[in-house]
């Protein structure tokens, strides 16, 4: 049987299922076929294991992400400035104390300006 190779479509004139069934098809020897099946099965098993490991890693990553976020929002992710100052043996002034000191200084400045303006 001659197949018209000049056609680019899938349909070939004069080819039927019967013609194709009658064509010889080279197959590897049976032991080689068994080896191919064994290797394909091993690769599918490997793919299944990798898929399971990826799913486990994703779940662990999500758990870790939630844990990190919880620590960050509760202030336990990194040491606080007060803890660092204590470790380094230096003084620490909370922001609230610093703000109050600045406000007191501004009030004192304002009071000083007012007393100067009443003297002149």
N, CA, C and O atoms as CSV, one atom per row, in Angstrom:
chain,resi,resn,atom,element,x,y,z
A,1,UNK,N,N,0.841,-1.181,0.000
A,1,UNK,CA,C,0.000,0.000,0.000
A,1,UNK,C,C,0.883,1.240,0.000
A,1,UNK,O,O,1.885,1.281,0.713
A,2,UNK,N,N,0.531,2.240,-0.780
A,2,UNK,CA,C,1.296,3.477,-0.881
A,2,UNK,C,C,0.471,4.591,-0.243
A,2,UNK,O,O,-0.717,4.753,-0.520
A,3,UNK,N,N,1.151,5.362,0.632
A,3,UNK,CA,C,0.489,6.493,1.282
A,3,UNK,C,C,0.929,7.759,0.574
A,3,UNK,O,O,2.120,7.982,0.359
A,4,UNK,N,N,-0.034,8.579,0.216
A,4,UNK,CA,C,0.241,9.826,-0.499
A,4,UNK,C,C,0.876,10.809,0.474
A,4,UNK,O,O,0.175,11.362,1.322
A,5,UNK,N,N,2.191,11.045,0.378
A,5,UNK,CA,C,2.899,11.909,1.321
A,5,UNK,C,C,2.778,13.387,0.976
A,5,UNK,O,O,3.231,14.231,1.748
A,6,UNK,N,N,2.179,13.722,-0.163
A,6,UNK,CA,C,2.061,15.127,-0.537
A,6,UNK,C,C,0.913,15.813,0.174
A,6,UNK,O,O,0.822,17.041,0.157
A,7,UNK,N,N,0.043,15.050,0.794
A,7,UNK,CA,C,-1.089,15.652,1.506
A,7,UNK,C,C,-0.636,16.071,2.894
A,7,UNK,O,O,0.156,15.382,3.538
A,8,UNK,N,N,-1.144,17.202,3.343
A,8,UNK,CA,C,-0.742,17.686,4.665
A,8,UNK,C,C,-1.825,17.478,5.714
A,8,UNK,O,O,-1.590,17.728,6.897
A,9,UNK,N,N,-2.997,17.029,5.309
A,9,UNK,CA,C,-4.074,16.832,6.276
A,9,UNK,C,C,-4.018,15.418,6.838
A,9,UNK,O,O,-3.278,14.571,6.337
A,10,UNK,N,N,-4.790,15.171,7.862
A,10,UNK,CA,C,-4.812,13.856,8.495
A,10,UNK,C,C,-5.503,12.821,7.612
A,10,UNK,O,O,-5.167,11.638,7.662
A,11,UNK,N,N,-6.445,13.254,6.822
A,11,UNK,CA,C,-7.199,12.310,5.988
A,11,UNK,C,C,-6.417,11.949,4.735
A,11,UNK,O,O,-5.986,12.834,3.997
A,12,UNK,N,N,-6.234,10.679,4.494
A,12,UNK,CA,C,-5.551,10.204,3.290
A,12,UNK,C,C,-6.567,9.431,2.453
A,12,UNK,O,O,-7.302,8.599,2.984
A,13,UNK,N,N,-6.612,9.698,1.168
A,13,UNK,CA,C,-7.516,8.964,0.302
A,13,UNK,C,C,-7.128,7.495,0.283
A,13,UNK,O,O,-5.949,7.157,0.175
A,14,UNK,N,N,-8.102,6.645,0.386
A,14,UNK,CA,C,-7.865,5.214,0.250
A,14,UNK,C,C,-7.355,4.525,1.493
A,14,UNK,O,O,-7.003,3.346,1.434
A,15,UNK,N,N,-7.300,5.227,2.634
A,15,UNK,CA,C,-6.844,4.590,3.873
A,15,UNK,C,C,-8.054,4.370,4.767
A,15,UNK,O,O,-8.805,5.295,5.075
A,16,UNK,N,N,-8.218,3.130,5.167
A,16,UNK,CA,C,-9.315,2.810,6.071
A,16,UNK,C,C,-8.729,2.112,7.295
A,16,UNK,O,O,-7.543,1.787,7.336
A,17,UNK,N,N,-9.580,1.891,8.281
A,17,UNK,CA,C,-9.134,1.158,9.469
A,17,UNK,C,C,-8.590,-0.208,9.109
A,17,UNK,O,O,-7.626,-0.674,9.716
A,18,UNK,N,N,-9.198,-0.854,8.126
A,18,UNK,CA,C,-8.746,-2.184,7.710
A,18,UNK,C,C,-7.330,-2.110,7.157
A,18,UNK,O,O,-6.494,-2.963,7.457
A,19,UNK,N,N,-7.056,-1.057,6.325
A,19,UNK,CA,C,-5.712,-0.897,5.780
A,19,UNK,C,C,-4.674,-0.739,6.897
A,19,UNK,O,O,-3.593,-1.324,6.834
A,20,UNK,N,N,-5.002,0.036,7.893
A,20,UNK,CA,C,-4.065,0.297,8.991
A,20,UNK,C,C,-3.874,-0.966,9.826
A,20,UNK,O,O,-2.758,-1.266,10.250
A,21,UNK,N,N,-4.962,-1.710,10.064
A,21,UNK,CA,C,-4.852,-2.954,10.834
A,21,UNK,C,C,-3.934,-3.956,10.142
A,21,UNK,O,O,-3.284,-4.767,10.802
A,22,UNK,N,N,-3.883,-3.900,8.842
A,22,UNK,CA,C,-3.069,-4.842,8.079
A,22,UNK,C,C,-1.594,-4.442,8.018
A,22,UNK,O,O,-0.758,-5.252,7.618
A,23,UNK,N,N,-1.255,-3.190,8.413
A,23,UNK,CA,C,0.137,-2.744,8.353
A,23,UNK,C,C,0.950,-3.419,9.458
A,23,UNK,O,O,0.457,-3.563,10.576
A,24,UNK,N,N,2.181,-3.832,9.170
A,24,UNK,CA,C,3.013,-4.422,10.215
A,24,UNK,C,C,3.442,-3.337,11.210
A,24,UNK,O,O,3.712,-2.203,10.814
A,25,UNK,N,N,3.503,-3.679,12.478
A,25,UNK,CA,C,3.884,-2.744,13.532
A,25,UNK,C,C,4.993,-3.391,14.340
A,25,UNK,O,O,4.801,-4.450,14.936
A,26,UNK,N,N,6.141,-2.758,14.357
A,26,UNK,CA,C,7.288,-3.322,15.082
A,26,UNK,C,C,7.101,-3.091,16.574
A,26,UNK,O,O,6.862,-1.966,17.011
A,27,UNK,N,N,7.210,-4.147,17.342
A,27,UNK,CA,C,7.126,-4.072,18.800
A,27,UNK,C,C,8.427,-4.595,19.384
A,27,UNK,O,O,9.042,-5.502,18.823
A,28,UNK,N,N,8.856,-4.020,20.526
A,28,UNK,CA,C,10.058,-4.558,21.160
A,28,UNK,C,C,9.759,-5.950,21.722
A,28,UNK,O,O,8.595,-6.304,21.911
A,29,UNK,N,N,10.791,-6.731,21.986
A,29,UNK,CA,C,10.570,-8.059,22.558
A,29,UNK,C,C,9.835,-7.949,23.904
A,29,UNK,O,O,9.897,-6.919,24.576
A,30,UNK,N,N,9.153,-9.008,24.271
A,30,UNK,CA,C,8.338,-9.016,25.489
A,30,UNK,C,C,9.137,-8.634,26.743
A,30,UNK,O,O,8.631,-7.845,27.540
A,31,UNK,N,N,10.355,-9.147,26.961
A,31,UNK,CA,C,11.108,-8.723,28.156
A,31,UNK,C,C,11.370,-7.215,28.170
A,31,UNK,O,O,11.342,-6.591,29.230
A,32,UNK,N,N,11.623,-6.630,26.997
A,32,UNK,CA,C,11.842,-5.187,26.933
A,32,UNK,C,C,10.542,-4.435,27.225
A,32,UNK,O,O,10.572,-3.395,27.883
A,33,UNK,N,N,9.415,-4.936,26.753
A,33,UNK,CA,C,8.125,-4.329,27.062
A,33,UNK,C,C,7.881,-4.347,28.568
A,33,UNK,O,O,7.418,-3.356,29.133
A,34,UNK,N,N,8.193,-5.482,29.228
A,34,UNK,CA,C,8.025,-5.572,30.679
A,34,UNK,C,C,8.929,-4.566,31.396
A,34,UNK,O,O,8.524,-3.953,32.384
A,35,UNK,N,N,10.153,-4.403,30.893
A,35,UNK,CA,C,11.078,-3.437,31.494
A,35,UNK,C,C,10.559,-2.013,31.323
A,35,UNK,O,O,10.669,-1.200,32.241
A,36,UNK,N,N,9.999,-1.706,30.164
A,36,UNK,CA,C,9.426,-0.376,29.928
A,36,UNK,C,C,8.279,-0.128,30.910
A,36,UNK,O,O,8.200,0.944,31.509
A,37,UNK,N,N,7.404,-1.098,31.076
A,37,UNK,CA,C,6.276,-0.972,31.999
A,37,UNK,C,C,6.796,-0.791,33.428
A,37,UNK,O,O,6.282,0.038,34.178
A,38,UNK,N,N,7.820,-1.573,33.803
A,38,UNK,CA,C,8.385,-1.469,35.157
A,38,UNK,C,C,8.931,-0.056,35.403
A,38,UNK,O,O,8.692,0.539,36.454
A,39,UNK,N,N,9.663,0.464,34.425
A,39,UNK,CA,C,10.242,1.808,34.584
A,39,UNK,C,C,9.162,2.889,34.623
A,39,UNK,O,O,9.254,3.829,35.413
A,40,UNK,N,N,8.157,2.762,33.791
A,40,UNK,CA,C,7.060,3.740,33.801
A,40,UNK,C,C,6.336,3.695,35.150
A,40,UNK,O,O,6.011,4.740,35.714
A,41,UNK,N,N,6.084,2.493,35.665
A,41,UNK,CA,C,5.443,2.369,36.980
A,41,UNK,C,C,6.304,3.009,38.068
A,41,UNK,O,O,5.791,3.692,38.954
A,42,UNK,N,N,7.619,2.782,37.995
A,42,UNK,CA,C,8.527,3.380,38.981
A,42,UNK,C,C,8.491,4.908,38.885
A,42,UNK,O,O,8.510,5.593,39.908
A,43,UNK,N,N,8.439,5.435,37.681
A,43,UNK,CA,C,8.376,6.887,37.511
A,43,UNK,C,C,7.055,7.458,38.016
A,43,UNK,O,O,7.027,8.536,38.611
A,44,UNK,N,N,5.956,6.731,37.777
A,44,UNK,CA,C,4.668,7.187,38.322
A,44,UNK,C,C,4.696,7.175,39.844
A,44,UNK,O,O,4.178,8.092,40.480
A,45,UNK,N,N,5.294,6.146,40.432
A,45,UNK,CA,C,5.401,6.076,41.899
A,45,UNK,C,C,6.247,7.230,42.415
A,45,UNK,O,O,5.905,7.844,43.426
A,46,UNK,N,N,7.348,7.535,41.733
A,46,UNK,CA,C,8.196,8.671,42.119
A,46,UNK,C,C,7.411,9.975,42.017
A,46,UNK,O,O,7.487,10.820,42.909
A,47,UNK,N,N,6.662,10.136,40.937
A,47,UNK,CA,C,5.851,11.344,40.769
A,47,UNK,C,C,4.820,11.477,41.892
A,47,UNK,O,O,4.577,12.576,42.390
A,48,UNK,N,N,4.217,10.358,42.287
A,48,UNK,CA,C,3.251,10.383,43.393
A,48,UNK,C,C,3.928,10.805,44.697
A,48,UNK,O,O,3.376,11.601,45.456
A,49,UNK,N,N,5.135,10.266,44.957
A,49,UNK,CA,C,5.858,10.640,46.179
A,49,UNK,C,C,6.223,12.120,46.165
A,49,UNK,O,O,6.077,12.810,47.174
A,50,UNK,N,N,6.696,12.601,45.026
A,50,UNK,CA,C,7.058,14.024,44.919
A,50,UNK,C,C,5.823,14.901,45.126
A,50,UNK,O,O,5.886,15.924,45.808
A,51,UNK,N,N,4.715,14.495,44.536
A,51,UNK,CA,C,3.466,15.255,44.698
A,51,UNK,C,C,3.055,15.308,46.169
A,51,UNK,O,O,2.619,16.350,46.657
A,52,UNK,N,N,3.195,14.192,46.868
A,52,UNK,CA,C,2.852,14.155,48.295
A,52,UNK,C,C,3.807,15.038,49.102
A,52,UNK,O,O,3.381,15.733,50.025
A,53,UNK,N,N,5.093,15.011,48.755
A,53,UNK,CA,C,6.060,15.856,49.462
A,53,UNK,C,C,5.778,17.336,49.218
A,53,UNK,O,O,5.888,18.148,50.137
A,54,UNK,N,N,5.422,17.683,48.005
A,54,UNK,CA,C,5.095,19.079,47.693
A,54,UNK,C,C,3.861,19.523,48.484
A,54,UNK,O,O,3.829,20.631,49.021
A,55,UNK,N,N,2.854,18.661,48.552
A,55,UNK,CA,C,1.645,19.002,49.317
A,55,UNK,C,C,1.984,19.186,50.794
A,55,UNK,O,O,1.483,20.107,51.438
A,56,UNK,N,N,2.835,18.309,51.330
A,56,UNK,CA,C,3.234,18.427,52.737
A,56,UNK,C,C,4.036,19.708,52.960
A,56,UNK,O,O,3.852,20.392,53.966
A,57,UNK,N,N,4.921,20.028,52.025
A,57,UNK,CA,C,5.723,21.249,52.149
A,57,UNK,C,C,4.833,22.489,52.082
A,57,UNK,O,O,5.054,23.453,52.815
A,58,UNK,N,N,3.833,22.465,51.210
A,58,UNK,CA,C,2.904,23.602,51.137
A,58,UNK,C,C,2.155,23.776,52.449
A,58,UNK,O,O,1.998,24.896,52.935
A,59,UNK,N,N,1.693,22.674,53.020
A,59,UNK,CA,C,0.959,22.746,54.288
A,59,UNK,C,C,1.874,23.280,55.391
A,59,UNK,O,O,1.467,24.120,56.195
A,60,UNK,N,N,3.117,22.783,55.420
A,60,UNK,CA,C,4.074,23.246,56.438
A,60,UNK,C,C,4.379,24.731,56.244
A,60,UNK,O,O,4.480,25.478,57.217
A,61,UNK,N,N,4.524,25.155,54.998
A,61,UNK,CA,C,4.786,26.566,54.710
A,61,UNK,C,C,3.645,27.439,55.198
A,61,UNK,O,O,3.878,28.499,55.780
A,62,UNK,N,N,2.422,27.007,54.968
A,62,UNK,CA,C,1.268,27.792,55.415
A,62,UNK,C,C,1.233,27.874,56.937
A,62,UNK,O,O,0.946,28.930,57.500
A,63,UNK,N,N,1.526,26.757,57.601
A,63,UNK,CA,C,1.567,26.757,59.070
A,63,UNK,C,C,2.648,27.710,59.572
A,63,UNK,O,O,2.431,28.475,60.512
A,64,UNK,N,N,3.806,27.654,58.937
A,64,UNK,CA,C,4.906,28.540,59.348
A,64,UNK,C,C,4.548,30.002,59.097
A,64,UNK,O,O,4.862,30.871,59.910
A,65,UNK,N,N,3.898,30.267,57.979
A,65,UNK,CA,C,3.496,31.644,57.670
A,65,UNK,C,C,2.553,32.170,58.736
A,65,UNK,O,O,2.705,33.294,59.214
A,66,UNK,N,N,1.574,31.349,59.107
A,66,UNK,CA,C,0.631,31.765,60.153
A,66,UNK,C,C,1.350,32.001,61.474
A,66,UNK,O,O,1.040,32.954,62.189
A,67,UNK,N,N,2.309,31.137,61.801
A,67,UNK,CA,C,3.070,31.274,63.037
A,67,UNK,C,C,3.899,32.556,63.032
A,67,UNK,O,O,3.953,33.270,64.033
A,68,UNK,N,N,4.538,32.841,61.913
A,68,UNK,CA,C,5.352,34.057,61.806
A,68,UNK,C,C,4.478,35.299,61.920
A,68,UNK,O,O,4.841,36.257,62.602
A,69,UNK,N,N,3.331,35.282,61.257
A,69,UNK,CA,C,2.430,36.432,61.359
A,69,UNK,C,C,1.940,36.630,62.795
A,69,UNK,O,O,1.877,37.759,63.284
A,70,UNK,N,N,1.595,35.537,63.464
A,70,UNK,CA,C,1.135,35.642,64.854
A,70,UNK,C,C,2.232,36.222,65.737
A,70,UNK,O,O,1.960,37.068,66.589
A,71,UNK,N,N,3.476,35.770,65.539
A,71,UNK,CA,C,4.590,36.304,66.334
A,71,UNK,C,C,4.831,37.779,66.020
A,71,UNK,O,O,5.104,38.577,66.916
A,72,UNK,N,N,4.727,38.131,64.738
A,72,UNK,CA,C,4.965,39.522,64.341
A,72,UNK,C,C,3.929,40.450,64.965
A,72,UNK,O,O,4.267,41.510,65.493
A,73,UNK,N,N,2.656,40.036,64.899
A,73,UNK,CA,C,1.609,40.895,65.433
A,73,UNK,C,C,1.598,40.947,66.958
A,73,UNK,O,O,1.051,41.885,67.538
A,74,UNK,N,N,2.190,39.960,67.607
A,74,UNK,CA,C,2.239,39.987,69.077
A,74,UNK,C,C,3.556,40.561,69.588
A,74,UNK,O,O,3.781,40.614,70.797
A,75,UNK,N,N,4.438,40.998,68.665
A,75,UNK,CA,C,5.696,41.615,69.084
A,75,UNK,C,C,6.755,40.610,69.505
A,75,UNK,O,O,7.715,40.986,70.177
A,76,UNK,N,N,6.611,39.343,69.129
A,76,UNK,CA,C,7.583,38.335,69.533
A,76,UNK,C,C,8.481,37.869,68.394
A,76,UNK,O,O,9.210,36.888,68.537
A,77,UNK,N,N,8.431,38.562,67.278
A,77,UNK,CA,C,9.235,38.136,66.134
A,77,UNK,C,C,10.692,38.566,66.294
A,77,UNK,O,O,11.610,37.800,66.000
A,78,UNK,N,N,10.891,39.777,66.756
A,78,UNK,CA,C,12.239,40.300,66.992
A,78,UNK,C,C,12.273,40.895,68.396
A,78,UNK,O,O,11.228,41.241,68.947
A,79,UNK,N,N,13.455,41.016,68.974
A,79,UNK,CA,C,13.522,41.614,70.316
A,79,UNK,C,C,13.076,43.079,70.274
A,79,UNK,O,O,13.290,43.780,69.285
A,80,UNK,N,N,12.463,43.517,71.351
A,80,UNK,CA,C,12.031,44.914,71.421
A,80,UNK,C,C,13.242,45.795,71.708
A,80,UNK,O,O,14.292,45.311,72.130
A,81,UNK,N,N,13.084,47.067,71.476
A,81,UNK,CA,C,14.172,48.014,71.744
A,81,UNK,C,C,14.553,47.988,73.220
A,81,UNK,O,O,15.728,48.115,73.563
A,82,UNK,N,N,13.553,47.822,74.100
A,82,UNK,CA,C,13.831,47.758,75.545
A,82,UNK,C,C,14.694,46.536,75.863
A,82,UNK,O,O,15.625,46.635,76.662
A,83,UNK,N,N,14.399,45.383,75.248
A,83,UNK,CA,C,15.201,44.184,75.478
A,83,UNK,C,C,16.622,44.369,74.968
A,83,UNK,O,O,17.578,43.966,75.631
A,84,UNK,N,N,16.767,44.973,73.799
A,84,UNK,CA,C,18.110,45.214,73.251
A,84,UNK,C,C,18.908,46.152,74.152
A,84,UNK,O,O,20.089,45.914,74.404
A,85,UNK,N,N,18.275,47.208,74.634
A,85,UNK,CA,C,18.966,48.151,75.520
A,85,UNK,C,C,19.405,47.451,76.809
A,85,UNK,O,O,20.521,47.658,77.287
A,86,UNK,N,N,18.526,46.628,77.363
A,86,UNK,CA,C,18.857,45.898,78.594
A,86,UNK,C,C,20.058,44.965,78.354
A,86,UNK,O,O,20.964,44.899,79.184
A,87,UNK,N,N,20.065,44.256,77.238
A,87,UNK,CA,C,21.180,43.361,76.909
A,87,UNK,C,C,22.491,44.115,76.733
A,87,UNK,O,O,23.557,43.641,77.126
A,88,UNK,N,N,22.390,45.310,76.130
A,88,UNK,CA,C,23.585,46.103,75.850
A,88,UNK,C,C,24.000,46.972,77.037
A,88,UNK,O,O,25.024,47.654,76.983
A,89,UNK,N,N,23.214,46.946,78.093
A,89,UNK,CA,C,23.534,47.721,79.298
A,89,UNK,C,C,23.361,49.221,79.111
A,89,UNK,O,O,24.075,50.003,79.738
A,90,UNK,N,N,22.447,49.629,78.280
A,90,UNK,CA,C,22.193,51.057,78.078
A,90,UNK,C,C,20.774,51.394,78.514
A,90,UNK,O,O,19.926,50.521,78.696
A,91,UNK,N,N,20.553,52.673,78.673
A,91,UNK,CA,C,19.227,53.114,79.112
A,91,UNK,C,C,18.251,53.052,77.944
A,91,UNK,O,O,18.635,53.161,76.779
A,92,UNK,N,N,17.004,52.876,78.283
A,92,UNK,CA,C,15.943,52.841,77.278
A,92,UNK,C,C,14.842,53.771,77.719
A,92,UNK,O,O,14.396,53.730,78.865
A,93,UNK,N,N,14.411,54.604,76.807
A,93,UNK,CA,C,13.321,55.527,77.090
A,93,UNK,C,C,12.171,55.199,76.149
A,93,UNK,O,O,12.316,55.329,74.933
A,94,UNK,N,N,11.028,54.775,76.690
A,94,UNK,CA,C,9.881,54.477,75.826
A,94,UNK,C,C,9.445,55.733,75.078
A,94,UNK,O,O,9.704,56.853,75.517
A,95,UNK,N,N,8.797,55.533,73.971
A,95,UNK,CA,C,8.331,56.649,73.150
A,95,UNK,C,C,7.397,57.566,73.936
A,95,UNK,O,O,7.433,58.785,73.770
A,96,UNK,N,N,6.561,56.976,74.791
A,96,UNK,CA,C,5.627,57.804,75.571
A,96,UNK,C,C,6.383,58.771,76.486
A,96,UNK,O,O,5.974,59.922,76.638
A,97,UNK,N,N,7.478,58.318,77.092
A,97,UNK,CA,C,8.279,59.189,77.965
A,97,UNK,C,C,8.965,60.263,77.130
A,97,UNK,O,O,8.993,61.430,77.522
A,98,UNK,N,N,9.517,59.878,75.986
A,98,UNK,CA,C,10.166,60.843,75.104
A,98,UNK,C,C,9.176,61.911,74.653
A,98,UNK,O,O,9.505,63.097,74.668
A,99,UNK,N,N,7.975,61.514,74.254
A,99,UNK,CA,C,6.961,62.486,73.826
A,99,UNK,C,C,6.596,63.442,74.952
A,99,UNK,O,O,6.442,64.643,74.730
A,100,UNK,N,N,6.460,62.914,76.144
A,100,UNK,CA,C,6.125,63.771,77.287
A,100,UNK,C,C,7.257,64.752,77.563
A,100,UNK,O,O,7.003,65.915,77.878
A,101,UNK,N,N,8.501,64.298,77.450
A,101,UNK,CA,C,9.652,65.183,77.665
A,101,UNK,C,C,9.665,66.284,76.605
A,101,UNK,O,O,9.949,67.439,76.924
A,102,UNK,N,N,9.366,65.949,75.364
A,102,UNK,CA,C,9.322,66.950,74.288
A,102,UNK,C,C,8.205,67.948,74.551
A,102,UNK,O,O,8.396,69.155,74.404
A,103,UNK,N,N,7.031,67.441,74.943
A,103,UNK,CA,C,5.903,68.342,75.245
A,103,UNK,C,C,6.234,69.272,76.411
A,103,UNK,O,O,5.912,70.460,76.381
A,104,UNK,N,N,6.870,68.726,77.423
A,104,UNK,CA,C,7.253,69.555,78.586
A,104,UNK,C,C,8.222,70.637,78.158
A,104,UNK,O,O,8.128,71.781,78.602
A,105,UNK,N,N,9.160,70.267,77.291
A,105,UNK,CA,C,10.121,71.258,76.792
A,105,UNK,C,C,9.429,72.346,75.991
A,105,UNK,O,O,9.767,73.525,76.101
A,106,UNK,N,N,8.448,71.935,75.176
A,106,UNK,CA,C,7.714,72.923,74.384
A,106,UNK,C,C,6.900,73.837,75.288
A,106,UNK,O,O,6.816,75.043,75.056
A,107,UNK,N,N,6.296,73.247,76.333
A,107,UNK,CA,C,5.510,74.075,77.271
A,107,UNK,C,C,6.423,75.045,78.010
A,107,UNK,O,O,6.064,76.200,78.239
A,108,UNK,N,N,7.608,74.562,78.379
A,108,UNK,CA,C,8.542,75.436,79.088
A,108,UNK,C,C,9.019,76.567,78.169
A,108,UNK,O,O,9.164,77.709,78.605
A,109,UNK,N,N,9.258,76.243,76.911
A,109,UNK,CA,C,9.685,77.249,75.946
A,109,UNK,C,C,8.595,78.304,75.771
A,109,UNK,O,O,8.852,79.508,75.767
A,110,UNK,N,N,7.367,77.803,75.626
A,110,UNK,CA,C,6.230,78.694,75.428
A,110,UNK,C,C,6.053,79.599,76.646
A,110,UNK,O,O,5.800,80.796,76.507
A,111,UNK,N,N,6.188,79.023,77.831
A,111,UNK,CA,C,6.051,79.808,79.065
A,111,UNK,C,C,7.158,80.845,79.152
A,111,UNK,O,O,6.926,81.965,79.607
A,112,UNK,N,N,8.355,80.483,78.722
A,112,UNK,CA,C,9.476,81.425,78.729
A,112,UNK,C,C,9.239,82.574,77.773
A,112,UNK,O,O,9.549,83.719,78.103
A,113,UNK,N,N,8.694,82.297,76.591
A,113,UNK,CA,C,8.406,83.348,75.619
A,113,UNK,C,C,7.316,84.268,76.136
A,113,UNK,O,O,7.377,85.483,75.946
A,114,UNK,N,N,6.316,83.686,76.792
A,114,UNK,CA,C,5.203,84.499,77.318
A,114,UNK,C,C,5.715,85.422,78.424
A,114,UNK,O,O,5.304,86.579,78.513
A,115,UNK,N,N,6.620,84.903,79.271
A,115,UNK,CA,C,7.115,85.746,80.358
A,115,UNK,C,C,8.017,86.841,79.817
A,115,UNK,O,O,8.059,87.930,80.390
A,116,UNK,N,N,8.746,86.588,78.722
A,116,UNK,CA,C,9.568,87.619,78.114
A,116,UNK,C,C,8.691,88.690,77.484
A,116,UNK,O,O,9.003,89.879,77.562
A,117,UNK,N,N,7.608,88.277,76.866
A,117,UNK,CA,C,6.762,89.257,76.178
A,117,UNK,C,C,6.045,90.158,77.213
A,117,UNK,O,O,5.726,91.306,76.903
A,118,UNK,N,N,5.796,89.664,78.406
A,118,UNK,CA,C,5.141,90.504,79.414
A,118,UNK,C,C,6.153,91.425,80.065
A,118,UNK,O,O,5.753,92.444,80.629
A,119,UNK,N,N,7.435,91.126,80.017
A,119,UNK,CA,C,8.465,91.980,80.603
A,119,UNK,C,C,8.782,93.152,79.690
A,119,UNK,O,O,9.194,94.205,80.176
A,120,UNK,N,N,8.611,93.009,78.429
A,120,UNK,CA,C,9.004,94.092,77.513
A,120,UNK,C,C,7.897,95.041,77.230
A,120,UNK,O,O,8.081,95.998,76.479
